[in-house]
Amino acid sequence: MSKEKTYGIETQAIHAGAHPDPVTGARNTPIYQTTSYVFENADHAADLFNLQTFGFIYSRITNPTVATLEERLATLEGGRAACCAGSGHAAQFLAFFTLLEPGDHFVASRNLYGGSLTQFGISFKRLGWNCTFVDPTDPNNFKEAITPKTKALFIEPLANPGGIVLDLEAISAVAKDASIPVIADNTMATPYLCKPFEWGIDLVTHSTTKFLAGHGTSMGGAVIESGKFDWNQNDKFPSMTTPDDAYHGLTFYETFGDFGFTMKARAVALRDFGPALSPTNAFNTITGIETLPIRMDRHVENAQKVAEFLINHKAVSWVSYAGLPDSPFHDLAKKYMPKGPGSVFTFGVKGGYEAGVKVVEGVNLFSHLANIGDTRSLIIHPASTTHRQLSEEQQIASGAGPDVLRLSVGLETADDLIRDLDEALNL
Ligand SMILES: *Cc1c(COP(=O)(O)O)cnc(C)c1O
């Protein structure tokens, strides 16, 4: 693992966490399609259940195929450890369940994936976890929303759907002052384009469903810890620093140190709520990650060409892509994601809601669906789909107003994508 951290990211994407199978020599990571694992003897079983040795008990908690993916993701992010989950939303749940007590509070960017806005604003509230949403483009807004009950900040470094890039260093500094961690959802940038831990972020979550798996085949999620956050610096994190009844009084931070958060997320939240990643989906994700670097380079190249085409189109009123020199986020993108600001961005059509619907119905090569990060190019009209639960005011605030179309530019021939959009815009 230590050596893997010194390899380049293209090498890590192919090798980290994976070794030839010691029994069969199989070079690729097998799909361990098994629910359970035979114990060596009664003592071995007891040690496993007491978390006194590492190994496999039951695939709700650990599985060798999933473990390979966990190690690969931790290595790619430059973190200490990772815990996978059945979806990105499940991973977010594991992270917050490990951090928060009922009555606790966190501050989140208002520019998030629509499903995260609903998860945080409505469903988490029923668990007693309160979220305040702020405009993330001014780091001071996070500072002003922090209360004595605030236990974390949550951001998307590259925000879905607005093409917004945040000032990670400044937001980390706000959290450091308040002695709380920052969680970054790095789904849109991926560790190939952006490394949140290098800028002081403490935890990263992923929907591996998107660019990491990369082919629109497999749901999945992960929470990754940097290993650098000191959970003992105050009394805000009793789940990490006080004895856990579910494990005979074990204290996770004291026992597991810089991977204590991951252990707790796995041994308690994943064990007790059960949103495990399937080994087959882990396999598909591992395979997807092997080509992540070359795919992301092409995603970015195609997105840049499509954005430059749209900005000059008479039916388009604006394009929000940080790769365009006029974008207010261009400089932040150069700093935090020098290989390019991803391939998901929004643009506005003249004619509002009706015009937006006409474009999604007029394209042929772009698929009209609610996903991002596929090899295929995708288009959606957020106001009539992903963001329709929100009020029009909330839609506009989160960058999903009635005239907004969102693209996830895929890996097809750029000229074909441009022609398809041109035809739909000229209808
Ligand atoms: C899709 C997505 C999620 C949710 O992940 P699922 O795998 O769909 O549960 C969270 N954040 C972002 C940025 C996403 O794109």
PDBQT file of the ligand as one rigid body, heavy atoms in Angstrom, charges set to zero:
ROOT
HETATM    1  C1  LIG A 501     -25.569  10.441  -8.139  1.00  0.00    +0.000 C 
HETATM    2  C2  LIG A 501     -24.971  11.297  -7.119  1.00  0.00    +0.000 A 
HETATM    3  C3  LIG A 501     -25.139  11.042  -5.754  1.00  0.00    +0.000 A 
HETATM    4  C4  LIG A 501     -25.989   9.894  -5.247  1.00  0.00    +0.000 C 
HETATM    5  O1  LIG A 501     -25.412   8.668  -5.594  1.00  0.00    +0.000 OA
HETATM    6  P1  LIG A 501     -26.257   7.340  -5.916  1.00  0.00    +0.000 P 
HETATM    7  O2  LIG A 501     -25.191   6.369  -6.280  1.00  0.00    +0.000 OA
HETATM    8  O3  LIG A 501     -27.204   7.661  -7.017  1.00  0.00    +0.000 OA
HETATM    9  O4  LIG A 501     -26.966   7.007  -4.639  1.00  0.00    +0.000 OA
HETATM   10  C5  LIG A 501     -24.512  11.875  -4.854  1.00  0.00    +0.000 A 
HETATM   11  N1  LIG A 501     -23.785  12.921  -5.269  1.00  0.00    +0.000 NA
HETATM   12  C6  LIG A 501     -23.596  13.200  -6.570  1.00  0.00    +0.000 A 
HETATM   13  C7  LIG A 501     -22.748  14.366  -6.949  1.00  0.00    +0.000 C 
HETATM   14  C8  LIG A 501     -24.181  12.411  -7.528  1.00  0.00    +0.000 A 
HETATM   15  O5  LIG A 501     -23.997  12.701  -8.826  1.00  0.00    +0.000 OA
ENDROOT
TORSDOF 0
